[in-house]
Amino acid sequence: MQATRRTISTAAALVLVACGQQQPQVNPVAYQQDMEQWRATRLVKVAGDDGWATLVGLYWLQAGENRFGSAPGNEISLNEAGLPAQAGVFTLALDHVRFKAAPEVRVTCGGTPVTALQLTTDALGDPTVLRFNSLSFYVIERGPRFGVRVKDSEAPARTNFKGLEYFPLDQAWRVTARFEAYPPGKKIPIINILGMEEDMDAPGALVFDVGGKAYRLDTVLEPGETDYFVMFADQTNGQDTYGAGRFLYVSPPKDGVTVLDFNKSYNPPCVFSHYATCPLPPSQNRLPFAVRAGELKYAGADH
């Protein structure tokens, strides 16, 4: 299968070159080293101690108290060895979430035991992370809803991780993109895999050529990020790559241009866990050709 993919990728590269695809070539050795470092970082984000493969639960909070522990009647109930029946309470009041640990239960934040703490959500960038044994948990915001995301460094998805695979590295898929800025304050609706819709900041679109024809991809800017985030779908989805599309980051443009490197496209977190809330590519970001670059479909996926 890999030999077939390599042949297809090489053919695609020849087509792109023949059609005058603009390619900001870099030193092959330096590029290989850069990609190896990028893939190593990517592996940690997926299968590291705090990676997406550790995600074991997502619990949407109701207004008021939400009990946390191993008891079946809790709003947040986890069957974790050593977890008390009542380990604490998450209290949602308006747009604030506070955690209070049960007496004699050792929950930590940054290595320090906590008794009660106001929690920062992921809407502002890095959320407040609480830990109990191999568990970690923090609050996420999705539109008007607040949820507690739970990770376990000993989760089966992590201990049985199958590794990441990629199309052969090909600089033909490292293209120059012209940036068309949108008016300040423009937002575009993004729907996630749960059907929730959120308006995200849209700084502009990337315009690039493939086969002598121009295409465009809308970018969004996430809280706390400086690089632009791209969600895209293409004709490899559902076959060589994940069916719902892939993600990619690009550097902010300089003099109106930036580099769109499809070799650094990767699978959404929901490939590795049922508890992720992945955004889906907007309809305008569905490309009518196959992007044979970047991360392949995960071999260990069960969905």
Secondary structure, 3 states (H helix, E strand, C coil): CHHHHHHHHHHHHHHHHHCCCCCCCCCHHHHHHHHHHHHHHHHHHHHCCCCHHHEEEEEECCCEEEEEECCCCCCEECCCCCCCCCCEEEEEECCEEEEEECCCCCEEECCEEECEEEECCHHHCCCCCEEECCEEEEEEEECCEEEEEEEECCCHHHHCCCCCCECCCCHHHEEEEEEEECCCCCEEEEEECCCCEEEEECCEEEEEEECCEEEEEECECCCCCCCEEEEEECCCECCCECCCCEEEEECCCECCEEEEEHHHCECCHHHCCCCCCCECCCHHHECCCCCCCCECCCCCCCC
